[in-house]
Amino acid sequence: MRVISGSARGLKLNAPEGLSTRPTTDRIKESLFNIIAFELYGSRFLDLFSGSGGIGIEALSRGAAKAVFVDDAKSSVDIINSNLKKARLSDKALVIQKKADAAISYLQKKGEVFDIIFMDPPYNRGFINSTLYSILVSNILSPDGFIIAEQSIEDDIPQIDGLEVYRIKDYKITKMTFLKYAER
């Protein structure tokens, strides 16, 4: 796993050991960042269920102004901090060790708002809809912002009143579902 482009290009990232994380492949990561390239520069980026922090670090490397990383595992938080230090991007990052819903509530209380929210929860565990609902009611997504949910290809498309799916990108065993506020 490596940083594909930008200021930290080519940097090899560490990942937590074991099967508790499932890093996004370089091919999928490159495709994703090609899709969001024009919205990324200067953006505020939230990486939920961060694992190694690879997605948020890629966002910072490519010009995001700030990234917040959220994971509830201490081993992941330690790896994220180590990877940020290696990439020399710690000054643009905040790492939070909390469950996603608790972190969203915390970020709401701090008045944080994000242009891009990426979430890659464990597959087939029911986190997608509950996390999307928490994002919606917290108002941490900017009015023109969007959410990217990485899911198993078998998972249902999220259905949350107030959010609409505007793009789905399928890969072999993974899909990226793009959501934004529904037209009012």
C-alpha distance (Angstrom), angle and dihedral (degrees) to the residues before:
residue distance angle dihedral
M1 . . .
R2 3.79 . .
V3 3.79 144.2 .
I4 3.80 105.5 -93.8
S5 3.79 103.8 -161.0
G6 3.78 146.0 0.8
S7 3.78 132.8 38.3
A8 3.84 94.2 -20.9
R9 3.81 95.2 40.2
G10 3.81 114.6 160.0
L11 3.81 95.2 12.9
K12 3.79 112.0 144.1
L13 3.79 112.2 -131.2
N14 3.77 126.6 -149.3
A15 3.80 120.4 -128.7
P16 3.80 130.5 -157.5
E17 3.79 112.0 -95.1
G18 3.77 122.2 -111.9
L19 3.76 133.7 31.9
S20 3.81 97.9 -63.4
T21 3.82 92.3 97.9
R22 3.78 131.8 46.0
P23 3.82 109.8 -161.8
T24 3.80 116.5 -145.9
T25 3.81 107.6 -108.8
D26 3.80 119.4 -110.7
R27 3.82 90.5 -115.7
I28 3.81 93.3 54.4
K29 3.81 91.5 41.7
E30 3.81 91.3 52.5
S31 3.80 91.5 48.7
L32 3.81 91.6 48.1
F33 3.80 93.7 50.4
N34 3.80 91.5 47.4
I35 3.82 87.8 56.2
I36 3.82 94.7 49.8
A37 3.82 98.4 33.6
F38 3.81 96.2 113.9
E39 3.83 94.4 49.6
L40 3.79 96.4 44.9
Y41 3.81 106.3 74.1
G42 3.81 110.8 95.7
S43 3.80 92.4 -1.1
R44 3.79 129.2 141.5
F45 3.82 105.9 -123.0
L46 3.81 129.0 -163.2
D47 3.81 118.2 -162.4
L48 3.83 109.0 -165.3
F49 3.82 120.1 -168.0
S50 3.82 85.6 15.9
G51 3.81 102.1 -179.4
S52 3.81 102.5 177.6
G53 3.82 93.6 -2.5
G54 3.81 91.7 -117.3
I55 3.81 96.0 140.3
G56 3.80 95.9 47.0
I57 3.81 91.9 43.8
E58 3.81 89.4 51.2
A59 3.83 88.2 51.3
L60 3.81 92.0 51.6
S61 3.80 91.8 44.6
R62 3.81 89.0 54.3
G63 3.80 95.4 50.0
A64 3.81 111.0 -80.3
A65 3.81 108.4 152.2
K66 3.80 95.3 -139.7
A67 3.79 138.7 2.6
V68 3.77 130.4 -164.2
F69 3.79 117.2 -159.0
V70 3.81 121.5 -157.2
D71 3.78 127.3 -170.2
D72 3.79 131.3 143.3
A73 3.83 96.4 -146.4
K74 3.80 116.8 91.1
S75 3.82 90.5 -148.7
S76 3.82 90.0 56.9
V77 3.80 92.9 46.6
D78 3.82 90.1 51.2
I79 3.84 91.0 49.7
I80 3.83 92.0 47.2
N81 3.81 91.3 51.7
S82 3.81 90.7 47.3
N83 3.82 92.1 48.7
L84 3.81 91.9 47.6
K85 3.80 90.6 51.2
K86 3.82 91.4 48.5
A87 3.82 90.1 49.6
R88 3.83 91.3 46.3
L89 3.80 90.4 -126.3
S90 3.82 101.6 114.9
D91 3.81 92.2 109.4
K92 3.83 90.7 64.4
A93 3.79 95.7 45.2
L94 3.78 142.6 78.5
V95 3.81 119.3 -165.3
I96 3.81 118.5 -158.3
Q97 3.79 125.2 -169.7
K98 3.80 103.6 -152.5
K99 3.77 139.7 104.1
A100 3.82 110.4 -84.8
D101 3.82 96.9 -106.6
A102 3.82 92.5 48.7
A103 3.82 90.8 47.3
I104 3.82 91.5 49.9
S105 3.81 90.0 52.3
Y106 3.82 90.3 47.4
L107 3.82 91.8 49.9
Q108 3.81 90.6 48.3
K109 3.81 90.9 53.6
K110 3.83 89.2 51.0
G111 3.83 89.9 52.3
E112 3.81 93.8 -117.3
V113 3.82 118.2 163.2
F114 3.81 125.5 -173.7
D115 3.79 133.6 -155.2
I116 3.80 94.3 -159.0
I117 3.78 126.3 27.0
F118 3.80 117.4 -171.2
M119 3.78 119.7 -169.8
D120 3.78 127.8 -176.2
P121 3.81 106.4 173.0
P122 3.80 123.2 174.9
Y123 3.79 108.5 -73.4
N124 3.81 121.8 -103.7
R125 3.79 95.2 8.3
G126 3.81 100.3 109.0
F127 3.81 97.9 -112.7
I128 3.81 98.2 123.5
N129 3.82 101.2 75.3
S130 3.81 96.2 37.2
T131 3.81 91.8 49.6
L132 3.81 92.6 46.2
Y133 3.81 89.4 50.7
S134 3.82 90.5 50.8
I135 3.81 90.1 51.0
L136 3.80 91.4 48.8
V137 3.81 96.9 50.2
S138 3.81 93.7 41.7
N139 3.82 95.1 57.3
I140 3.81 91.9 -139.8
L141 3.82 90.9 134.4
S142 3.80 113.7 87.1
P143 3.84 115.7 -121.5
D144 3.83 91.7 -104.8
G145 3.79 94.6 34.5
F146 3.77 129.8 111.5
I147 3.79 141.3 -151.7
I148 3.78 126.8 -134.5
A149 3.80 115.5 -158.1
E150 3.79 116.4 -166.8
Q151 3.80 108.3 -151.1
S152 3.75 143.4 167.2
I153 3.80 110.8 -90.2
E154 3.83 86.6 -118.7
D155 3.83 95.1 56.0
D156 3.77 118.7 104.9
I157 3.80 118.7 -107.8
P158 3.83 107.9 -97.4
Q159 3.80 115.7 -102.0
I160 3.81 112.1 -162.5
D161 3.82 121.7 156.0
G162 3.80 105.9 -123.1
L163 3.81 95.0 32.3
E164 3.78 128.2 77.0
V165 3.78 131.2 -161.2
Y166 3.79 109.7 -125.9
R167 3.80 101.9 169.3
I168 3.79 139.7 16.5
K169 3.79 122.3 -168.0
D170 3.81 114.2 -165.5
Y171 3.78 125.4 -154.1
K172 3.82 127.7 174.4
I173 3.80 99.7 -76.9
T174 3.80 99.4 -5.1
K175 3.78 137.9 62.1
M176 3.77 132.4 -167.1
T177 3.79 113.7 -142.5
F178 3.82 115.8 -161.9
L179 3.80 118.0 -155.0
K180 3.79 135.7 178.9
Y181 3.78 136.4 173.0
A182 3.80 111.5 -63.3
E183 3.79 117.0 -112.5
R184 3.78 108.8 -95.0
